[in-house]
Amino acid sequence: MSTQEIGRFGLEVVHDAEAARNGRVRGLLWLARKGGPLKVASLTNGPIARSVVALERAALCARVAADHKADDILILDMRGLTPLYDFFVLATGSSRRQLHNLAEGIDAALRELGEQRLGIEGYEASRWIVQDYGDIVVHIFDPDARRFYALEDLWADAPRIDWERI
């Protein structure tokens, strides 16, 4: 479980990442007065809950990419920089086949949790595959395209997420 302080009222959000990751619960939040006993538990799909779920889904994308032997896996937290999406997941594959396997593996893992891909670009060319899941955008590059577009440099102000700890 982890916590996130919200507002100026001394409240914190506690979410059970393990339960959400395993698909047992979606968006379960507990609101507790900071330092005090548990006050409220609620199932919600509000902006805080969706952001927590999006982070866990982005970490899932990164783990699937790692399982498929991707290189240079990175999650960028875009929440403070753009209203369009919450997280970028970047990964590099070494061949057309690996890029396709990465895209299909990530899509299968998210689909299993009820997420729906809103769009995909670049699958045929297989240099830079972009998958849009609303709050999460997954970028899968070949090494040359990753260096050329350098999204992590373009969005240098975006905090990096340590996805291996989520």
BAFI-3210 file (N, C-alpha, C; in Angstrom, 3 decimals, decimal comma, padded with zeros to 6 digits):
// residues 166
n [1|2|3|4|5|6|7|8|9|10|11|12|13|14|15|16|17|18|19|20|21|22|23|24|25|26|27|28|29|30|31|32|33|34|35|36|37|38|39|40|41|42|43|44|45|46|47|48|49|50|51|52|53|54|55|56|57|58|59|60|61|62|63|64|65|66|67|68|69|70|71|72|73|74|75|76|77|78|79|80|81|82|83|84|85|86|87|88|89|90|91|92|93|94|95|96|97|98|99|100|101|102|103|104|105|106|107|108|109|110|111|112|113|114|115|116|117|118|119|120|121|122|123|124|125|126|127|128|129|130|131|132|133|134|135|136|137|138|139|140|141|142|143|144|145|146|147|148|149|150|151|152|153|154|155|156|157|158|159|160|161|162|163|164|165|166]
n.u [000,838|000,391|000,640|-000,850|-000,845|-003,593|-005,102|-005,588|-006,468|-005,423|-005,819|-005,216|-004,707|-004,954|-003,902|-004,270|-001,956|-001,155|-003,537|-004,949|-003,188|-003,354|-005,866|-007,982|-009,362|-010,612|-009,704|-009,975|-010,092|-008,938|-009,788|-008,149|-007,707|-004,777|-002,355|-004,258|-006,988|-008,538|-011,047|-012,880|-013,880|-014,019|-015,309|-014,320|-014,306|-013,156|-011,020|-008,646|-008,594|-008,504|-006,061|-004,309|-004,823|-004,036|-001,278|-000,509|-001,210|000,530|002,961|002,575|002,665|005,364|006,546|005,664|006,974|009,618|009,558|009,412|011,920|012,654|014,595|015,927|013,641|011,213|009,195|007,398|006,080|003,461|001,516|001,631|002,301|000,801|-002,638|-003,614|-002,819|-001,674|000,633|003,625|004,921|007,953|009,854|012,407|012,927|014,683|014,195|011,884|010,068|010,297|009,329|006,656|005,844|006,155|004,219|001,865|001,917|001,746|-000,732|-002,400|-002,069|-003,148|-005,733|-006,712|-007,175|-009,295|-008,851|-009,000|-007,578|-007,281|-006,191|-003,699|-000,562|001,920|002,453|002,773|005,060|006,935|008,994|008,487|006,126|003,072|000,808|-002,330|-003,949|-005,656|-005,245|-002,691|000,096|001,820|004,999|006,884|009,975|012,392|015,989|017,264|015,158|014,415|016,670|016,645|014,129|014,057|012,277|012,406|014,200|012,930|010,715|011,949|011,345|009,524|008,827|010,576|009,384|009,924|009,391|009,887|009,534|006,881]
n.v [-001,173|002,277|005,816|009,021|012,413|014,628|017,709|020,449|019,640|017,812|015,202|011,941|009,770|006,368|003,650|000,339|-001,072|-003,644|-005,160|-003,852|-004,255|-006,992|-007,197|-007,533|-005,463|-002,320|000,904|001,294|003,257|004,592|007,067|008,776|010,557|012,336|010,662|009,589|007,301|005,011|006,411|006,515|004,348|003,881|002,967|004,289|006,117|008,481|011,384|011,115|008,384|007,299|008,275|006,939|004,297|004,526|004,960|002,487|000,847|001,842|001,062|-001,679|-001,945|-001,335|-003,484|-005,647|-005,007|-005,316|-008,058|-008,953|-008,471|-005,808|-002,781|000,078|001,030|003,289|005,382|008,293|010,876|012,689|014,282|016,909|018,397|018,233|018,187|016,084|013,376|011,070|009,485|008,579|005,714|004,448|002,368|000,305|-001,766|-004,373|-005,413|-005,768|-007,832|-008,068|-005,536|-005,750|-007,904|-006,715|-004,630|-006,148|-007,776|-005,893|-004,755|-007,010|-007,536|-005,209|-005,258|-007,498|-006,496|-004,890|-002,547|-000,515|-000,173|002,885|003,772|003,062|003,555|003,300|000,577|-001,046|000,044|-000,234|001,167|003,058|002,515|003,594|003,426|004,261|004,634|006,363|007,612|006,711|006,578|004,525|004,159|002,521|001,907|001,436|001,218|003,360|005,176|005,829|007,248|009,347|010,719|011,163|011,435|011,505|013,537|015,675|015,943|016,685|017,884|016,255|014,188|011,176|007,897|005,369|002,482|-000,132|-000,310|-000,099]
n.w [000,000|-000,618|000,014|-000,643|-000,230|-000,154|-000,987|001,346|003,749|005,477|004,702|003,391|000,601|000,414|-001,343|-002,534|-004,191|-004,918|-004,939|-006,983|-009,106|-009,464|-010,401|-008,670|-007,578|-008,578|-008,494|-005,675|-002,911|000,153|002,386|004,823|007,862|008,212|010,026|011,672|012,512|010,129|008,132|005,898|003,306|-000,126|-003,315|-006,292|-009,344|-009,825|-010,546|-008,978|-008,350|-010,953|-011,830|-010,128|-010,915|-013,589|-013,300|-012,214|-014,348|-016,303|-015,174|-015,376|-018,178|-018,561|-017,177|-018,729|-021,105|-020,215|-019,665|-022,258|-023,137|-023,794|-024,238|-022,443|-020,911|-019,889|-017,881|-018,146|-016,215|-017,059|-016,010|-014,887|-017,058|-019,411|-020,368|-021,782|-021,448|-018,930|-018,539|-020,254|-021,703|-022,593|-024,696|-026,124|-028,879|-030,651|-033,163|-035,924|-035,431|-032,636|-031,848|-032,698|-031,058|-028,546|-028,699|-029,048|-026,750|-024,643|-025,248|-024,916|-022,155|-020,991|-022,041|-020,785|-018,286|-018,730|-020,108|-023,037|-026,187|-027,789|-030,109|-032,622|-034,116|-036,668|-036,744|-039,029|-040,337|-038,336|-036,945|-035,065|-032,885|-031,720|-029,138|-027,960|-024,960|-023,758|-020,889|-020,833|-022,965|-025,067|-026,312|-028,629|-029,838|-032,526|-032,214|-033,704|-034,266|-031,663|-030,744|-032,619|-032,290|-029,534|-027,187|-024,395|-023,984|-025,213|-023,540|-021,121|-018,693|-017,504|-014,768|-014,001|-013,569|-011,223|-012,204|-011,476|-008,810|-008,296]
ca.u [000,000|001,109|-000,231|-000,667|-001,557|-004,428|-005,724|-004,975|-007,298|-004,794|-006,280|-004,328|-005,298|-004,198|-004,395|-003,677|-001,406|-001,118|-004,892|-005,272|-002,318|-003,854|-007,207|-009,004|-010,139|-010,301|-009,980|-010,364|-009,356|-009,305|-009,439|-007,886|-007,117|-003,348|-001,932|-005,383|-007,562|-009,257|-012,347|-013,789|-013,417|-014,981|-014,953|-014,531|-013,629|-012,845|-009,714|-007,553|-008,595|-008,076|-004,637|-003,642|-004,963|-003,205|000,113|-000,314|-001,267|001,783|003,984|002,319|003,216|006,821|006,912|005,462|008,089|010,806|009,392|009,652|013,323|012,842|015,686|015,697|012,238|011,082|007,864|007,411|004,861|003,072|000,341|001,766|002,783|-000,205|-003,923|-004,053|-002,520|-000,985|001,935|004,260|005,780|008,877|010,649|013,137|013,084|015,807|013,790|010,464|009,330|010,235|008,424|005,293|005,570|005,973|002,912|000,792|001,962|001,228|-002,168|-003,069|-002,064|-004,107|-007,077|-007,095|-007,633|-010,446|-008,467|-009,227|-006,693|-008,047|-005,556|-002,340|000,089|003,278|002,625|003,274|006,428|007,693|010,136|007,965|004,730|002,425|-000,486|-003,031|-004,926|-006,299|-004,361|-001,346|000,521|002,975|005,868|007,840|010,882|013,642|017,042|017,514|014,029|014,481|017,695|016,257|013,019|014,500|011,145|012,797|014,842|011,882|009,918|012,939|010,755|008,634|009,470|010,703|008,764|010,660|008,334|010,229|009,145|005,428]
ca.v [000,000|003,546|006,936|010,270|013,479|015,445|018,902|021,108|019,267|016,760|013,886|011,234|008,674|005,135|002,700|-000,992|-001,306|-005,082|-005,594|-003,313|-004,899|-008,348|-007,121|-007,851|-004,268|-001,212|002,219|001,301|004,279|004,863|008,408|008,757|011,785|012,088|010,288|009,089|006,028|004,945|007,056|006,246|003,522|004,040|002,633|005,501|006,237|009,900|011,695|010,573|006,935|006,999|008,557|005,826|003,139|004,777|004,722|001,044|000,302|002,222|000,163|-002,978|-001,863|-001,412|-004,860|-006,493|-004,699|-005,974|-009,502|-009,199|-008,115|-004,458|-002,014|001,489|001,215|004,517|005,966|009,730|011,379|013,850|014,901|018,345|019,032|018,235|017,640|015,049|012,036|011,077|008,824|008,019|004,553|004,349|001,141|000,091|-003,145|-004,481|-005,909|-005,602|-008,875|-007,723|-004,403|-006,280|-008,682|-005,758|-003,972|-007,123|-008,200|-004,804|-004,650|-008,168|-007,364|-004,156|-005,726|-008,446|-005,700|-004,099|-001,340|-000,607|000,677|003,858|003,940|002,567|004,095|002,856|-000,871|-001,607|000,501|-000,848|001,937|003,717|002,119|004,381|002,896|005,231|004,062|007,472|008,175|006,172|006,443|003,629|004,397|001,435|002,378|000,754|002,062|004,591|006,096|006,296|008,294|010,473|011,483|011,519|011,971|011,785|014,860|016,634|016,101|016,602|018,348|015,222|013,297|009,761|007,002|004,136|001,490|-001,417|-000,243|000,020]
ca.w [000,000|-000,599|000,340|-001,367|000,478|-001,031|-000,438|002,502|004,876|006,260|004,285|002,487|-000,137|000,543|-002,333|-002,473|-005,528|-005,208|-005,294|-008,310|-010,089|-009,693|-010,957|-007,685|-007,267|-009,481|-007,949|-004,276|-002,179|001,523|002,829|006,254|008,367|008,338|011,364|012,463|012,079|008,859|008,232|004,796|002,194|-001,201|-004,682|-007,059|-010,622|-009,943|-011,115|-008,176|-008,549|-012,314|-011,910|-009,444|-011,796|-014,776|-012,913|-012,097|-015,709|-016,963|-014,634|-015,996|-019,538|-018,441|-016,801|-019,914|-022,003|-019,654|-019,884|-023,679|-023,376|-024,326|-023,652|-022,121|-020,545|-019,125|-017,730|-017,884|-015,584|-017,855|-015,395|-014,683|-018,277|-020,467|-019,929|-022,714|-020,963|-017,643|-018,562|-021,444|-021,497|-023,714|-024,707|-027,371|-029,341|-031,582|-034,477|-036,259|-034,718|-031,222|-031,707|-032,800|-029,846|-027,452|-028,859|-028,819|-025,349|-023,821|-025,502|-024,298|-020,700|-020,630|-022,406|-019,735|-017,147|-019,135|-020,850|-024,481|-026,985|-028,553|-031,405|-032,809|-035,303|-036,935|-036,616|-040,289|-040,590|-037,240|-036,445|-033,873|-032,688|-030,669|-028,723|-027,122|-024,034|-023,062|-019,871|-021,061|-024,356|-025,118|-027,464|-028,814|-030,884|-032,840|-031,622|-034,462|-034,059|-030,265|-030,683|-033,457|-031,718|-028,179|-026,421|-023,013|-023,991|-025,560|-022,332|-020,046|-017,436|-016,966|-013,792|-014,350|-012,591|-010,972|-012,405|-010,859|-007,388|-008,189]
c.u [000,885|000,113|000,126|-001,481|-002,368|-004,949|-004,967|-005,695|-006,701|-005,303|-005,222|-005,093|-004,385|-004,755|-003,603|-003,209|-001,433|-002,496|-005,274|-004,465|-002,836|-005,288|-008,315|-009,894|-009,703|-010,706|-010,462|-009,472|-009,859|-008,891|-009,283|-007,327|-005,659|-002,989|-003,040|-005,923|-008,297|-010,657|-013,328|-013,125|-014,461|-014,424|-015,287|-013,807|-013,310|-011,428|-008,552|-007,458|-008,080|-006,579|-003,823|-003,674|-004,076|-001,733|000,403|-000,354|000,012|002,928|003,809|002,883|004,731|007,267|006,735|006,590|009,370|010,742|009,659|011,032|013,527|014,003|015,191|014,231|012,140|009,608|008,044|006,060|004,506|001,949|000,466|002,110|001,752|-001,505|-004,374|-003,859|-001,723|000,435|002,339|005,042|006,633|009,678|011,292|013,238|014,138|015,421|012,302|009,609|009,203|009,303|006,968|004,927|005,361|004,590|001,777|000,748|001,395|-000,282|-002,929|-003,150|-003,075|-005,540|-007,604|-007,627|-008,784|-010,116|-008,677|-008,280|-007,550|-007,466|-004,167|-001,814|001,466|003,504|003,230|004,723|007,401|009,002|009,745|006,480|004,188|001,061|-001,097|-004,075|-005,620|-005,350|-002,903|-001,092|001,814|003,715|006,888|008,681|011,872|014,745|017,281|016,409|014,053|015,499|017,260|015,189|013,280|013,387|011,513|013,556|013,825|011,025|010,823|012,387|009,859|009,388|009,498|010,119|009,624|009,665|008,640|009,831|007,639|004,807]
c.v [001,239|004,656|008,146|011,325|014,276|016,644|019,501|020,726|018,141|015,378|013,236|010,091|007,482|004,177|001,407|-001,366|-002,787|-005,593|-005,104|-004,002|-006,299|-008,365|-007,419|-006,655|-003,175|000,091|002,216|002,284|004,339|006,288|008,356|010,110|011,464|011,806|009,688|007,789|006,152|005,520|006,593|005,283|003,648|003,527|003,841|005,417|007,700|010,113|011,137|009,078|006,588|007,237|007,442|004,587|003,317|004,544|003,227|000,364|000,633|001,331|-001,242|-003,009|-002,005|-002,824|-005,821|-006,256|-005,362|-007,483|-009,891|-008,700|-006,772|-003,785|-000,609|001,789|002,399|004,914|007,429|010,141|012,705|014,664|016,402|019,113|019,131|017,647|016,445|013,634|012,154|010,522|008,442|006,796|004,442|003,064|000,997|-001,400|-003,199|-004,940|-005,659|-006,605|-008,541|-006,542|-004,860|-007,069|-007,773|-005,117|-004,933|-007,593|-007,154|-004,680|-005,797|-008,008|-006,310|-004,567|-006,694|-007,732|-004,766|-002,808|-001,567|000,348|001,584|004,064|003,350|003,140|003,459|001,363|-001,468|-001,219|-000,061|-000,140|002,609|003,381|002,905|003,764|003,868|004,513|005,154|008,137|007,777|006,123|005,635|003,872|003,263|001,777|001,303|001,701|003,380|005,618|006,649|007,421|009,539|011,341|011,919|012,146|012,287|013,106|015,958|016,963|015,987|017,054|017,301|014,356|011,861|008,928|005,750|002,978|000,159|-001,460|-000,151|-001,356]
c.w [000,000|-000,336|-000,497|-000,630|-000,531|-000,265|000,726|003,791|005,712|005,925|003,417|001,828|000,031|-000,483|-002,244|-003,870|-005,890|-005,628|-006,681|-009,392|-010,435|-010,183|-009,963|-007,382|-008,232|-008,818|-006,506|-003,527|-000,748|001,822|004,336|006,667|008,671|009,794|012,206|011,917|010,738|009,032|007,162|003,814|001,101|-002,513|-005,523|-008,384|-010,895|-010,443|-010,307|-008,392|-009,935|-012,473|-011,252|-010,335|-013,029|-014,465|-012,821|-013,460|-016,485|-016,479|-015,197|-017,418|-019,507|-018,073|-017,968|-020,913|-021,511|-019,855|-021,330|-024,112|-024,061|-023,598|-023,308|-021,814|-019,587|-019,051|-017,376|-017,314|-016,256|-017,208|-015,206|-015,947|-019,395|-019,941|-020,775|-022,203|-019,680|-017,725|-019,981|-020,982|-022,746|-023,581|-026,083|-027,646|-030,434|-032,982|-034,684|-035,485|-033,238|-030,988|-031,769|-031,547|-028,640|-027,520|-028,545|-027,371|-024,413|-024,002|-024,841|-022,783|-020,266|-020,944|-021,350|-018,492|-017,504|-019,863|-022,342|-025,199|-027,855|-029,948|-031,418|-034,119|-035,435|-036,907|-037,883|-040,560|-039,549|-036,908|-035,130|-033,800|-031,501|-030,407|-027,715|-026,284|-023,222|-022,088|-020,086|-022,558|-024,340|-026,427|-027,530|-030,039|-031,298|-032,362|-032,363|-034,249|-032,636|-030,132|-031,457|-032,796|-030,280|-027,334|-024,975|-022,901|-024,300|-024,336|-021,102|-018,694|-016,779|-015,958|-014,311|-013,215|-012,456|-011,007|-011,752|-009,381|-007,203|-008,211]
res [m|s|t|q|e|i|g|r|f|g|l|e|v|v|h|d|a|e|a|a|r|n|g|r|v|r|g|l|l|w|l|a|r|k|g|g|p|l|k|v|a|s|l|t|n|g|p|i|a|r|s|v|v|a|l|e|r|a|a|l|c|a|r|v|a|a|d|h|k|a|d|d|i|l|i|l|d|m|r|g|l|t|p|l|y|d|f|f|v|l|a|t|g|s|s|r|r|q|l|h|n|l|a|e|g|i|d|a|a|l|r|e|l|g|e|q|r|l|g|i|e|g|y|e|a|s|r|w|i|v|q|d|y|g|d|i|v|v|h|i|f|d|p|d|a|r|r|f|y|a|l|e|d|l|w|a|d|a|p|r|i|d|w|e|r|i]
***
